Amino acid sequence: MARQRQNWTAEPWDDREELECAMVIPESGDCVTIAFRSPSGAWFDYMPGQFLTFDLPLPGGTVQRTYTLSSSPSRPLSISITVKAEAESRGSRWMIDHLKPGMRLRAHGPAGQFTTLRHPARKYLFISAGSGITPVMSMTTWAWDSGEMPDIVFVHAARRPGDIIFKSRLEQFAERVPGLQLRFTVEEVEPFSVWSGYRGRLSQIMLGLMAPDYLEREVFCCGPDAFMRSVREMLGSLGFDMAHYHEESFAEPALEETPVEPVAPAIAAGIHFAEAGMTLATDGTETVLAAARRAGLNIPASCNFGLCSTCKVHKLSGEVLMVHNGGITDDEIAEGFILACCARPLGHVTIDL
């Protein structure tokens, strides 16, 4: 029987088109991978480790939630996120309970700087915990599909062996390339099963056994804030050059706050949204994001403190005061881009929105 061929287009997907849920794949525990496709047949172009921000139609109104892509751009016909329902996680719980094949969602992106493509190296050390495995899974799949022998030590911490997301897939990769070394550690061993991996919380001694040459590796870390903080402290105390350490988090980082001098209310300021043809007066203390929302304009946003880059917009003219936490590069700023969540107008500015 002849197989019908999907009519894929030659154009890459952009976020003006909704995504259509194609499959919901059970992973481990209360965790699923959701694969999306483009209704028009467009293909997906992004960097491994990036994320999407979804508009979720929850009861009471639409909310925006950010999810790291667990798929790899080396497989461009679909795009996937892996969702684990944590306590008080309304967005993830809704996706697991309600999202079905054929349903469509609006998504913004992809975006994010957490990717090996921005930090090429001969040797990598991936360290993750819980659902923080998703971006490093994307980067590992990219390395596997590249056709070159990788040099990756993949360290993952979980509560129990059954909680290790992608365990079988990673083991299939590692069985075929000796350059991918898997190092799993768990806090609890499940009864009536054999566990031959590490046991206990990740420690300096354990890290030295897992990756003896860790000082020579580019490190990518993702997981709960407490976990990443312990990894940073561990590496710092071991003499690791933290210029080669990279992490992803959508929670507010524990950084020393930089004092921000607010623009005096006496200074006349205004924001002109060019595409909407709307101009708002402001006292200079209001962010571009807050002003846009006051005007009923939609700028996608997630972290709201200048880290995730979801709210990046193009400034056509004028100056802003912007204190961010790494969600925008110097080159992007030079090109006129700003993060709306942490940019305040200094006088009159025009935004391409």
FINU-908880 format. One record per residue: x, y, z of N, C-alpha, C in turn; residue in three letters. Coordinates in steps of 0.02 Angstrom, whole numbers, plus 50000, padded with zeros to 5 digits. Layout:
<pts>
   n.east   n.north    n.up   ca.east   ca.north   ca.up   c.east   c.north    c.up    aa
        X         Y       Z         X          Y       Z        X         Y       Z   ALA
...
</pts>
This chain:
<pts>
   n.east   n.north    n.up   ca.east   ca.north   ca.up   c.east   c.north    c.up    aa
    50043     49940   50000     50000      50000   50000    50045     50062   50000   MET
    50032     50107   49954     50073      50167   49949    50061     50212   50009   ALA
    50114     50241   50033     50110      50285   50091    50100     50357   50068   ARG
    50050     50391   50097     50039      50461   50078    50093     50505   50108   GLN
    50121     50547   50068     50176      50591   50090    50148     50658   50114   ARG
    50173     50679   50172     50152      50744   50198    50178     50800   50153   GLN
    50136     50849   50141     50155      50905   50097    50192     50958   50137   ASN
    50256     50947   50151     50296      50996   50188    50316     51054   50143   TRP
    50315     51114   50171     50334      51173   50133    50408     51184   50138   THR
    50433     51230   50097     50504      51247   50098    50518     51304   50147   ALA
    50467     51327   50183     50475      51385   50226    50481     51364   50299   GLU
    50524     51399   50338     50528      51384   50410    50467     51413   50446   PRO
    50447     51380   50501     50391      51403   50541    50408     51469   50576   TRP
    50359     51514   50582     50368      51571   50626    50306     51576   50670   ASP
    50312     51614   50724     50261      51611   50776    50197     51650   50759   ASP
    50190     51673   50697     50125      51699   50677    50075     51643   50665   ARG
    50101     51582   50655     50058      51524   50645    50052     51484   50710   GLU
    49993     51461   50726     49984      51420   50785    50017     51352   50775   GLU
    50032     51318   50830     50057      51250   50829    50000     51202   50840   LEU
    50003     51145   50806     49952      51093   50814    49982     51034   50851   GLU
    49948     51013   50905     49971      50955   50942    49967     50893   50898   CYS
    50022     50856   50892     50024      50796   50850    50020     50733   50893   ALA
    50058     50730   50947     50060      50672   50991    50072     50693   51063   MET
    50045     50654   51110     50061      50662   51181    50090     50595   51204   VAL
    50154     50596   51221     50192      50534   51233    50208     50529   51307   ILE
    50185     50477   51342     50202      50469   51413    50277     50458   51422   PRO
    50306     50490   51472     50376      50481   51488    50382     50443   51554   GLU
    50402     50478   51608     50409      50445   51673    50366     50483   51724   SER
    50331     50445   51766     50291      50477   51817    50238     50522   51785   GLY
    50226     50579   51816     50176      50627   51791    50209     50674   51742   ASP
    50233     50646   51687     50273      50683   51638    50258     50658   51568   CYS
    50249     50704   51522     50235      50686   51453    50276     50728   51406   VAL
    50290     50702   51347     50319      50741   51292    50262     50757   51243   THR
    50257     50821   51226     50204      50843   51180    50238     50865   51115   ILE
    50222     50831   51061     50250      50847   50996    50201     50889   50957   ALA
    50226     50943   50926     50186      50988   50887    50210     50988   50815   PHE
    50164     51003   50770     50183      51013   50700    50153     51078   50675   ARG
    50175     51099   50618     50149      51159   50586    50090     51140   50542   SER
    50031     51169   50552     49974      51153   50508    49988     51165   50434   PRO
    50031     51214   50419     50046      51229   50349    50100     51184   50321   SER
    50132     51143   50364     50186      51100   50341    50254     51133   50343   GLY
    50260     51191   50376     50325      51224   50382    50371     51183   50427   ALA
    50436     51191   50417     50485      51155   50458    50511     51202   50513   TRP
    50546     51173   50563     50565      51211   50622    50640     51224   50624   PHE
    50657     51287   50634     50727      51309   50636    50739     51344   50703   ASP
    50784     51317   50744     50799      51346   50809    50866     51318   50832   TYR
    50889     51339   50890     50952      51313   50918    50936     51264   50974   MET
    50973     51208   50978     50959      51160   51031    50968     51193   51099   PRO
    50918     51184   51143     50920      51214   51209    50876     51275   51216   GLY
    50846     51298   51161     50802      51357   51165    50732     51339   51192   GLN
    50689     51389   51199     50624      51378   51228    50570     51414   51189   PHE
    50507     51394   51202     50448      51427   51176    50406     51453   51234   LEU
    50369     51507   51223     50321      51532   51271    50252     51523   51242   THR
    50209     51485   51278     50142      51467   51254    50089     51510   51286   PHE
    50037     51526   51247     49975      51555   51273    49928     51497   51290   ASP
    49915     51488   51355     49874      51432   51377    49804     51457   51397   LEU
    49751     51428   51368     49683      51451   51383    49656     51421   51448   PRO
    49683     51442   51504     49661      51416   51568    49594     51447   51589   LEU
    49556     51413   51631     49496      51443   51658    49513     51509   51693   PRO
    49475     51560   51678     49490      51625   51708    49531     51670   51663   GLY
    49556     51644   51607     49593      51687   51561    49658     51655   51538   GLY
    49684     51681   51483     49746      51655   51454    49806     51673   51498   THR
    49850     51623   51508     49913      51634   51543    49970     51612   51498   VAL
    50029     51641   51508     50087      51624   51468    50136     51583   51511   GLN
    50159     51528   51482     50207      51485   51516    50263     51467   51467   ARG
    50324     51465   51494     50383      51451   51453    50406     51380   51464   THR
    50421     51345   51408     50444      51275   51411    50504     51267   51365   TYR
    50556     51235   51391     50615      51220   51351    50599     51165   51301   THR
    50626     51171   51241     50616      51120   51190    50659     51059   51205   LEU
    50628     51001   51205     50665      50939   51215    50684     50907   51149   SER
    50655     50931   51094     50673      50906   51028    50736     50940   51002   SER
    50760     50917   50945     50820      50945   50915    50805     50973   50846   SER
    50835     51030   50828     50824      51057   50760    50852     51013   50705   PRO
    50891     50963   50723     50915      50915   50673    50859     50870   50649   SER
    50801     50873   50683     50741      50836   50662    50685     50887   50654   ARG
    50684     50922   50597     50646      50984   50591    50572     50978   50574   PRO
    50545     50918   50566     50476      50912   50545    50426     50919   50602   LEU
    50450     50917   50664     50407      50928   50722    50449     50962   50776   SER
    50415     50985   50828     50448      51018   50884    50414     50993   50948   ILE
    50453     50982   51001     50426      50950   51061    50446     50986   51125   SER
    50401     50984   51173     50417      51003   51241    50402     50944   51286   ILE
    50435     50941   51343     50423      50887   51391    50401     50920   51457   THR
    50341     50902   51479     50307      50937   51533    50298     50890   51592   VAL
    50318     50914   51651     50307      50877   51713    50264     50920   51759   LYS
    50210     50891   51784     50164      50929   51826    50190     50930   51898   ALA
    50215     50988   51918     50237      50997   51987    50179     51026   52028   GLU
    50189     51026   52094     50138      51055   52138    50127     51129   52120   ALA
    50065     51149   52116     50045      51217   52101    50064     51239   52030   GLU
    50077     51191   51985     50095      51207   51916    50032     51205   51874   SER
    49996     51261   51870     49932      51264   51836    49939     51252   51761   ARG
    49991     51282   51731     50000      51276   51659    50016     51205   51638   GLY
    50065     51174   51671     50085      51106   51653    50028     51057   51667   SER
    49992     51068   51722     49936      51023   51738    49882     51028   51684   ARG
    49868     51089   51660     49818      51096   51607    49841     51060   51543   TRP
    49905     51068   51525     49929      51035   51464    49923     50960   51468   MET
    49942     50931   51526     49939      50859   51534    49866     50834   51533   ILE
    49822     50870   51565     49753      50847   51572    49709     50861   51510   ASP
    49725     50914   51472     49678      50936   51421    49705     50936   51349   HIS
    49770     50939   51340     49796      50946   51272    49792     50879   51235   LEU
    49760     50880   51177     49750      50819   51138    49771     50832   51066   LYS
    49789     50778   51028     49807      50787   50957    49752     50824   50920   PRO
    49773     50871   50878     49728      50911   50839    49714     50980   50869   GLY
    49725     50988   50935     49715      51053   50966    49772     51100   50947   MET
    49757     51164   50944     49807      51213   50923    49819     51264   50978   ARG
    49882     51285   50983     49902      51336   51032    49945     51388   50998   LEU
    49941     51449   51024     49986      51502   51003    50051     51497   51043   ARG
    50107     51501   51009     50172      51499   51043    50217     51555   51016   ALA
    50261     51580   51058     50306      51635   51041    50378     51610   51047   HIS
    50419     51627   50998     50488      51605   50999    50506     51569   50934   GLY
    50554     51523   50937     50596      51504   50994    50644     51561   51014   PRO
    50668     51557   51077     50714      51607   51103    50759     51575   51155   ALA
    50809     51613   51177     50854      51589   51230    50926     51584   51207   GLY
    50971     51593   51255     51043      51592   51242    51077     51528   51267   GLN
    51040     51484   51299     51068      51425   51331    51077     51370   51279   PHE
    51133     51370   51244     51144      51321   51190    51218     51312   51177   THR
    51237     51252   51161     51307      51238   51145    51329     51273   51081   THR
    51282     51292   51038     51302      51325   50976    51332     51393   50989   LEU
    51316     51424   51046     51346      51488   51065    51412     51479   51103   ARG
    51426     51418   51123     51487      51405   51162    51520     51340   51137   HIS
    51545     51340   51076     51574      51279   51049    51636     51258   51088   PRO
    51643     51193   51100     51699      51166   51138    51713     51095   51116   ALA
    51772     51071   51132     51789      51001   51116    51755     50953   51163   ARG
    51746     50973   51226     51720      50928   51278    51667     50964   51318   LYS
    51612     50928   51332     51556      50957   51370    51541     50915   51431   TYR
    51515     50950   51482     51488      50918   51541    51418     50945   51550   LEU
    51367     50902   51542     51298      50921   51552    51278     50897   51622   PHE
    51250     50942   51663     51227      50925   51730    51155     50947   51737   ILE
    51110     50901   51753     51040      50918   51757    51007     50880   51814   SER
    50947     50904   51832     50907      50870   51883    50834     50879   51864   ALA
    50793     50827   51876     50722      50831   51863    50707     50847   51791   GLY
    50659     50892   51780     50640      50911   51712    50691     50958   51680   SER
    50743     50977   51717     50798      51016   51688    50838     50976   51637   GLY
    50820     50913   51627     50854      50872   51577    50835     50893   51506   ILE
    50780     50930   51497     50754      50942   51430    50802     50979   51384   THR
    50833     51036   51405     50877      51070   51357    50940     51030   51341   PRO
    50967     50994   51390     51028      50955   51375    51011     50893   51334   VAL
    50949     50870   51339     50927      50816   51294    50926     50841   51223   MET
    50901     50902   51213     50900      50932   51147    50971     50939   51119   SER
    51017     50963   51160     51086      50972   51138    51121     50905   51126   MET
    51104     50854   51165     51133      50788   51155    51108     50757   51090   THR
    51044     50764   51076     51016      50738   51013    51048     50773   50953   THR
    51058     50839   50960     51092      50876   50906    51162     50848   50895   TRP
    51199     50835   50949     51267      50808   50942    51265     50738   50911   ALA
    51218     50697   50931     51210      50630   50903    51196     50633   50828   TRP
    51151     50678   50808     51131      50682   50738    51184     50716   50694   ASP
    51233     50748   50724     51283      50785   50685    51328     50739   50645   SER
    51332     50675   50664     51375      50629   50629    51447     50629   50652   GLY
    51464     50671   50701     51531      50674   50728    51531     50643   50798   GLU
    51587     50614   50817     51592      50583   50883    51590     50636   50937   MET
    51540     50635   50982     51537      50685   51035    51585     50668   51092   PRO
    51600     50716   51134     51635      50704   51197    51594     50738   51251   ASP
    51544     50702   51275     51496      50728   51323    51492     50682   51384   ILE
    51500     50710   51443     51483      50675   51505    51415     50703   51526   VAL
    51366     50660   51530     51297      50679   51543    51279     50657   51614   PHE
    51276     50705   51660     51262      50691   51731    51189     50711   51744   VAL
    51150     50665   51772     51081      50682   51788    51063     50655   51857   HIS
    51029     50697   51896     51007      50678   51964    50931     50674   51966   ALA
    50906     50621   51998     50834      50611   52004    50819     50581   52072   ALA
    50755     50583   52090     50737      50554   52154    50741     50477   52152   ARG
    50713     50448   52100     50713      50375   52092    50732     50358   52020   ARG
    50754     50296   52006     50770      50277   51937    50712     50287   51889   PRO
    50651     50273   51911     50593      50281   51868    50577     50353   51851   GLY
    50609     50400   51885     50597      50471   51872    50645     50500   51821   ASP
    50692     50460   51796     50741      50485   51748    50708     50490   51679   ILE
    50694     50550   51658     50662      50562   51593    50713     50546   51538   ILE
    50690     50514   51484     50731      50498   51425    50785     50446   51439   PHE
    50780     50409   51494     50834      50361   51511    50846     50311   51455   LYS
    50793     50280   51430     50801      50229   51378    50831     50259   51314   SER
    50807     50318   51295     50833      50349   51233    50906     50367   51240   ARG
    50925     50394   51298     50995      50411   51309    51039     50349   51308   LEU
    51015     50295   51338     51054      50233   51337    51062     50205   51267   GLU
    51011     50214   51224     51017      50192   51154    51070     50234   51118   GLN
    51072     50299   51132     51125      50341   51104    51194     50316   51127   PHE
    51201     50307   51193     51266      50291   51222    51292     50223   51201   ALA
    51246     50177   51186     51266      50110   51163    51303     50112   51097   GLU
    51293     50165   51059     51319      50169   50991    51376     50219   50983   ARG
    51386     50262   51032     51442      50309   51028    51478     50311   51096   VAL
    51540     50289   51099     51576      50291   51162    51590     50360   51188   PRO
    51582     50411   51146     51595      50479   51168    51540     50509   51212   GLY
    51484     50474   51219     51431      50496   51264    51431     50452   51326   LEU
    51449     50481   51382     51454      50444   51445    51398     50466   51491   GLN
    51355     50418   51511     51298      50433   51554    51316     50419   51627   LEU
    51298     50467   51670     51310      50461   51742    51247     50482   51779   ARG
    51208     50432   51802     51146      50446   51838    51157     50435   51913   PHE
    51126     50479   51953     51125      50469   52025    51053     50479   52050   THR
    51033     50438   52099     50965      50441   52126    50968     50444   52202   VAL
    50917     50473   52232     50914      50478   52305    50885     50415   52336   GLU
    50839     50382   52299     50807      50322   52325    50809     50268   52273   GLU
    50817     50206   52295     50816      50149   52250    50748     50115   52256   VAL
    50718     50099   52200     50652      50068   52201    50657     49996   52224   GLU
    50609     49972   52263     50612      49903   52289    50606     49851   52233   PRO
    50639     49795   52243     50636      49738   52197    50662     49756   52128   PHE
    50711     49800   52125     50743      49817   52062    50817     49829   52075   SER
    50857     49817   52025     50930      49825   52031    50950     49894   52005   VAL
    50989     49931   52044     51015      49995   52022    51091     49994   52028   TRP
    51125     50001   51971     51198      49997   51969    51230     50065   51963   SER
    51191     50119   51963     51219      50186   51957    51238     50215   52024   GLY
    51248     50280   52025     51266      50315   52087    51204     50324   52130   TYR
    51216     50332   52195     51161      50343   52242    51179     50399   52290   ARG
    51133     50446   52297     51144      50503   52342    51145     50569   52304   GLY
    51146     50623   52341     51149      50689   52310    51216     50700   52276   ARG
    51215     50737   52221     51277      50752   52185    51325     50790   52230   LEU
    51387     50767   52234     51437      50796   52278    51502     50806   52239   SER
    51550     50839   52272     51615      50850   52240    51650     50784   52225   GLN
    51648     50738   52272     51680      50673   52262    51647     50636   52205   ILE
    51581     50637   52204     51544      50603   52151    51560     50633   52083   MET
    51562     50700   52079     51577      50733   52016    51647     50714   51991   LEU
    51695     50710   52037     51762      50691   52018    51766     50620   51990   GLY
    51723     50575   52015     51721      50507   51989    51684     50504   51922   LEU
    51633     50545   51915     51593      50544   51854    51631     50575   51795   MET
    51666     50630   51808     51701      50667   51755    51768     50690   51782   ALA
    51819     50647   51785     51884      50666   51813    51915     50727   51780   PRO
    51899     50739   51717     51928      50797   51681    51879     50855   51678   ASP
    51836     50864   51729     51785      50916   51728    51814     50986   51719   TYR
    51876     50997   51741     51907      51063   51734    51918     51082   51661   LEU
    51918     51033   51616     51931      51044   51545    51868     51051   51504   GLU
    51810     51046   51536     51747      51041   51500    51706     51105   51504   ARG
    51666     51118   51452     51616      51171   51452    51555     51143   51487   GLU
    51531     51177   51539     51478      51150   51581    51412     51185   51566   VAL
    51360     51145   51555     51291      51169   51548    51250     51137   51602   PHE
    51216     51178   51642     51179      51153   51700    51107     51178   51698   CYS
    51059     51134   51714     50989      51154   51717    50953     51111   51768   CYS
    50912     51143   51809     50875      51107   51860    50845     51156   51909   GLY
    50818     51132   51965     50792      51178   52016    50846     51226   52040   PRO
    50824     51285   52063     50871      51336   52084    50920     51312   52137   ASP
    50895     51274   52187     50939      51250   52241    50992     51203   52213   ALA
    50972     51162   52164     51019      51115   52133    51074     51153   52096   PHE
    51054     51203   52055     51104      51241   52017    51149     51281   52063   MET
    51122     51307   52117     51164      51343   52165    51217     51297   52194   ARG
    51198     51236   52212     51246      51189   52240    51299     51170   52189   SER
    51279     51164   52125     51328      51148   52072    51377     51206   52064   VAL
    51352     51268   52064     51397      51326   52058    51446     51328   52116   ARG
    51422     51318   52177     51466      51319   52236    51517     51263   52233   GLU
    51495     51205   52210     51538      51147   52205    51595     51160   52155   MET
    51577     51184   52096     51628      51196   52045    51675     51253   52066   LEU
    51647     51306   52096     51688      51362   52118    51739     51340   52170   GLY
    51718     51298   52217     51765      51276   52269    51818     51228   52242   SER
    51803     51198   52183     51851      51152   52153    51899     51187   52105   LEU
    51892     51254   52099     51937      51292   52056    51917     51294   51984   GLY
    51854     51279   51969     51831      51280   51899    51826     51353   51875   PHE
    51846     51365   51813     51840      51431   51783    51767     51443   51764   ASP
    51731     51483   51803     51659      51491   51794    51641     51529   51730   MET
    51690     51553   51694     51676      51581   51628    51652     51527   51580   ALA
    51665     51464   51597     51645      51407   51556    51585     51371   51585   HIS
    51549     51405   51629     51488      51377   51660    51427     51415   51634   TYR
    51375     51378   51615     51314      51408   51588    51255     51374   51620   HIS
    51203     51411   51636     51144      51381   51666    51081     51412   51638   GLU
    51025     51374   51644     50960      51399   51622    50913     51397   51682   GLU
    50878     51452   51692     50828      51455   51744    50778     51510   51727   SER
    50714     51497   51744     50663      51547   51735    50639     51574   51801   PHE
    50676     51560   51854     50662      51590   51919    50713     51644   51931   ALA
    50696     51692   51974     50739      51749   51985    50806     51728   52013   GLU
    50862     51745   51982     50927      51724   52006    50947     51761   52069   PRO
    50988     51727   52109     51012      51758   52171    51072     51801   52156   ALA
    51060     51859   52127     51113      51904   52108    51108     51967   52150   LEU
    51164     51999   52161     51162      52062   52197    51125     52114   52154   GLU
    51077     52146   52183     51037      52193   52146    51077     52256   52129   GLU
    51069     52278   52067     51100      52340   52046    51051     52396   52059   THR
    51070     52447   52097     51023      52501   52111    51002     52537   52048   PRO
    50938     52548   52041     50911      52581   51982    50886     52649   52003   VAL
    50912     52701   51972     50889      52768   51986    50828     52782   51943   GLU
    50768     52788   51972     50709      52800   51930    50713     52869   51897   PRO
    50682     52872   51838     50678      52936   51804    50631     52982   51843   VAL
    50652     53042   51855     50611      53088   51894    50544     53098   51860   ALA
    50489     53097   51899     50423      53105   51869    50416     53170   51831   PRO
    50458     53220   51847     50451      53285   51813    50471     53282   51740   ALA
    50510     53229   51722     50534      53223   51653    50477     53197   51609   ILE
    50462     53232   51557     50409      53210   51511    50433     53149   51472   ALA
    50393     53097   51471     50411      53036   51435    50350     53010   51400   ALA
    50361     52974   51346     50306      52946   51309    50329     52887   51268   GLY
    50284     52841   51255     50300      52781   51215    50252     52779   51156   ILE
    50279     52778   51096     50239      52773   51035    50246     52702   51008   HIS
    50190     52667   51003     50189      52600   50974    50171     52607   50900   PHE
    50222     52599   50858     50216      52619   50787    50163     52579   50750   ALA
    50164     52514   50755     50117      52473   50716    50045     52484   50740   GLU
    50036     52492   50806     49969      52504   50834    49945     52575   50823   ALA
    49993     52620   50807     49975      52690   50798    49950     52723   50862   GLY
    49982     52706   50918     49959      52728   50983    50016     52759   51022   MET
    50004     52815   51055     50054      52848   51096    50029     52855   51167   THR
    50071     52835   51216     50052      52839   51286    50098     52887   51323   LEU
    50070     52929   51365     50110      52970   51409    50128     52928   51470   ALA
    50188     52938   51495     50212      52901   51554    50259     52946   51594   THR
    50268     52929   51659     50311      52971   51701    50383     52948   51701   ASP
    50400     52897   51661     50469      52873   51658    50485     52818   51707   GLY
    50439     52802   51753     50451      52747   51800    50418     52682   51776   THR
    50375     52687   51726     50338      52629   51700    50379     52595   51646   GLU
    50382     52528   51647     50418      52492   51595    50378     52492   51530   THR
    50412     52477   51476     50379      52471   51411    50326     52416   51413   VAL
    50341     52361   51447     50293      52306   51453    50231     52328   51490   LEU
    50239     52362   51546     50182      52385   51585    50139     52434   51545   ALA
    50172     52478   51508     50135      52527   51467    50096     52491   51412   ALA
    50127     52441   51380     50093      52404   51327    50031     52369   51354   ALA
    50038     52339   51413     49980      52305   51442    49925     52354   51461   ARG
    49945     52412   51485     49896      52464   51502    49857     52485   51440   ARG
    49891     52482   51382     49858      52502   51319    49821     52444   51286   ALA
    49824     52384   51317     49791      52326   51288    49830     52293   51233   GLY
    49896     52307   51228     49939      52277   51178    49975     52216   51207   LEU
    49985     52165   51166     50014      52103   51191    50088     52098   51173   ASN
    50130     52100   51225     50201      52082   51218    50211     52019   51258   ILE
    50228     51963   51226     50240      51901   51264    50294     51912   51317   PRO
    50284     51886   51377     50332      51894   51432    50327     51834   51477   ALA
    50383     51817   51510     50383      51760   51554    50414     51776   51622   SER
    50480     51790   51623     50515      51796   51687    50504     51864   51720   CYS
    50496     51917   51679     50484      51986   51702    50542     52017   51740   ASN
    50602     51993   51732     50660      52027   51762    50722     52023   51718   PHE
    50711     52019   51652     50766      52027   51605    50811     51968   51596   GLY
    50784     51907   51602     50826      51847   51595    50808     51805   51534   LEU
    50743     51794   51524     50723      51743   51475    50722     51768   51403   CYS
    50718     51834   51392     50718      51866   51326    50652     51859   51288   SER
    50600     51832   51320     50536      51824   51286    50507     51891   51263   THR
    50516     51944   51304     50485      52009   51289    50528     52055   51246   CYS
    50575     52027   51210     50620      52069   51169    50581     52102   51112   LYS
    50588     52168   51106     50555      52206   51052    50606     52253   51022   VAL
    50589     52280   50963     50635      52325   50927    50617     52397   50941   HIS
    50666     52435   50966     50658      52506   50979    50680     52545   50916   LYS
    50634     52583   50888     50649      52619   50826    50685     52685   50839   LEU
    50669     52718   50896     50702      52781   50912    50696     52795   50986   SER
    50736     52842   51011     50735      52860   51081    50782     52819   51123   GLY
    50785     52835   51188     50830      52801   51234    50790     52773   51292   GLU
    50815     52717   51319     50783      52686   51377    50836     52670   51430   VAL
    50814     52665   51492     50856      52640   51546    50838     52566   51554   LEU
    50887     52522   51546     50873      52450   51547    50925     52415   51590   MET
    50904     52385   51645     50947      52344   51688    50921     52273   51684   VAL
    50958     52230   51650     50933      52162   51638    50979     52111   51672   HIS
    50960     52047   51666     50998      51993   51697    51026     51944   51646   ASN
    51043     51969   51587     51076      51927   51537    51032     51902   51481   GLY
    50969     51926   51478     50924      51902   51426    50931     51934   51358   GLY
    50981     51977   51349     50992      52010   51285    51067     52022   51277   ILE
    51091     52016   51216     51162      52023   51202    51179     52095   51185   THR
    51243     52112   51190     51266      52179   51171    51253     52193   51098   ASP
    51260     52142   51055     51247      52152   50984    51174     52168   50971   ASP
    51129     52134   51007     51057      52147   50999    51040     52218   51022   GLU
    51071     52239   51077     51059      52308   51102    51083     52358   51050   ILE
    51141     52345   51020     51168      52390   50969    51122     52394   50908   ALA
    51085     52340   50895     51038      52339   50839    50972     52372   50856   GLU
    50963     52393   50919     50903      52428   50938    50852     52388   50977   GLY
    50869     52325   50995     50822      52284   51032    50825     52300   51106   PHE
    50769     52293   51140     50765      52302   51212    50723     52246   51242   ILE
    50729     52237   51308     50684      52192   51344    50630     52236   51376   LEU
    50569     52227   51353     50514      52271   51374    50501     52269   51449   ALA
    50516     52212   51481     50500      52204   51552    50544     52247   51597   CYS
    50603     52267   51574     50649      52303   51617    50675     52367   51584   CYS
    50642     52390   51532     50662      52451   51497    50614     52508   51513   ALA
    50641     52564   51537     50601      52623   51553    50622     52680   51508   ARG
    50573     52716   51480     50591      52769   51431    50626     52828   51462   PRO
    50676     52853   51428     50709      52916   51446    50687     52967   51394   LEU
    50630     52998   51407     50601      53043   51358    50553     53005   51313   GLY
    50552     53021   51249     50505      52990   51203    50540     52934   51164   HIS
    50508     52876   51161     50535      52819   51123    50481     52792   51077   VAL
    50503     52760   51023     50458      52728   50976    50474     52654   50973   THR
    50423     52612   50980     50430      52540   50981    50397     52510   50920   ILE
    50429     52461   50889     50401      52428   50831    50350     52375   50853   ASP
    50291     52397   50870     50239      52353   50895    50171     52383   50876   LEU
</pts>
